Amino acid sequence: EVQLVESGGGLVQPGGSLRLSCAASGFSFGNTAMSWVRQAPGKGPEWVSAVGSGGGRTYYSDSVKGRFTISRDNAKNTVYLQMNSLKPEDTADYYCYAHLYRTWGQGTQVSVSS
């Protein structure tokens, strides 16, 4: 079964940090680019970041560039999103996506509030 499971979300104060993880199983993780996409309450989905299959190429939306870092460990079948300098507008459900397999995780909630 192709599966993605996100973890690491939670409540954090503005300026704080969180690291999200997305564990993959049931497919060849190292063959696919991966993305993080978020959806804030009452809003549509927003692409956040992507990483190539080998991990060498990374991409970011303007809204998170310089604050978030995407990475992957193909030996652990896991992709990460390190989020620093968090802002209230980063509050959303965060989902990982495996491009080649068109598969989404169930999401993890991030809330940034004082």
Phi, psi and omega per residue, in radians:
E1 nan 2.232 3.084
V2 -1.296 2.197 -3.042
Q3 -2.586 2.472 3.011
L4 -2.221 2.296 -3.123
V5 -2.255 2.000 3.124
E6 -1.530 2.678 3.050
S7 -2.708 2.958 3.047
G8 1.801 -0.080 3.113
G9 -1.251 3.006 3.123
G10 2.859 -2.931 3.127
L11 -1.768 2.260 -3.131
V12 -2.454 2.646 3.112
Q13 -1.375 2.698 3.055
P14 -0.930 2.404 -3.080
G15 1.562 -0.162 -3.122
G16 -1.438 -3.058 -3.080
S17 -2.323 2.645 2.992
L18 -2.506 2.665 2.994
R19 -2.127 2.075 3.076
L20 -1.588 2.554 3.065
S21 -2.182 2.618 3.071
C22 -2.377 1.933 -3.105
A23 -1.677 2.247 -3.092
A24 -1.845 2.596 3.054
S25 -2.685 2.718 3.057
G26 1.524 0.058 3.108
F27 -2.690 3.001 -3.120
S28 -1.432 1.566 -3.037
F29 -0.979 -0.702 -3.076
G30 -1.208 -0.115 -3.139
N31 -1.588 -0.159 -2.961
T32 -2.169 2.477 2.909
A33 -1.185 2.701 -3.134
M34 -2.264 2.558 3.090
S35 -2.265 2.756 2.895
W36 -1.962 2.356 3.118
V37 -2.289 2.489 -3.136
R38 -2.200 2.742 3.064
Q39 -2.409 2.003 3.118
A40 -1.408 2.728 3.138
P41 -0.960 2.199 3.100
G42 1.347 0.120 -3.114
K43 -2.151 2.920 3.101
G44 -1.401 2.992 3.122
P45 -1.127 2.564 3.105
E46 -2.296 2.123 3.045
W47 -1.172 2.391 -3.067
V48 -1.924 -0.872 -3.015
S49 -2.844 2.751 3.094
A50 -2.521 2.728 3.097
V51 -2.415 2.426 3.113
G52 -1.192 2.960 -3.040
S53 -1.065 -0.573 3.142
G54 -1.572 -0.163 3.122
G55 1.591 -0.123 -3.063
G56 -1.395 -0.409 -3.125
R57 -1.933 2.259 3.124
T58 -2.282 2.644 -3.078
Y59 -2.450 2.569 -3.094
Y60 -2.448 2.607 2.975
S61 -1.295 2.737 -3.138
D62 -1.070 -0.520 -3.062
S63 -1.224 -0.340 -3.104
V64 -2.120 -0.113 -3.094
K65 -1.009 2.305 -3.132
G66 1.572 -0.224 -3.141
R67 -2.014 -0.597 -3.104
F68 -1.876 2.595 3.073
T69 -2.327 2.166 3.081
I70 -1.704 2.516 3.083
S71 -2.680 2.941 3.123
R72 -2.554 2.671 3.053
D73 -2.194 1.747 -3.064
N74 -1.197 -0.418 3.081
A75 -1.209 -0.462 -3.136
K76 -1.833 0.039 -3.133
N77 0.930 0.769 -3.056
T78 -2.388 2.445 3.004
V79 -2.025 2.537 -3.058
Y80 -2.139 2.749 2.975
L81 -2.379 1.839 3.055
Q82 -1.486 2.124 -3.072
M83 -2.043 2.018 3.124
N84 -2.005 2.886 3.105
S85 0.858 0.848 -3.051
L86 -1.152 2.544 -3.125
K87 -2.110 2.735 3.087
P88 -0.941 -0.576 -3.133
E89 -1.274 -0.085 3.025
D90 -1.468 -0.104 3.111
T91 -1.048 2.151 -3.078
A92 -3.097 2.955 2.876
D93 -1.531 2.298 -3.098
Y94 -1.907 2.295 -3.097
Y95 -2.165 2.495 2.975
C96 -1.762 2.713 -3.026
Y97 -2.482 2.263 3.080
A98 -1.691 1.933 -2.980
H99 -1.092 -0.844 -3.034
L100 -1.133 -0.540 -3.060
Y101 -1.819 0.004 3.101
R102 0.858 0.864 -3.061
T103 -2.128 2.377 3.120
W104 -1.925 2.628 2.955
G105 -1.453 -3.116 -3.089
Q106 -1.527 -0.223 3.087
G107 1.683 2.721 3.037
T108 -2.407 2.428 -3.011
Q109 -1.585 2.333 3.065
V110 -2.100 2.206 3.096
S111 -2.179 2.200 -3.135
V112 -2.022 1.934 -3.052
S113 -2.783 2.600 3.061
S114 -1.635 nan nan
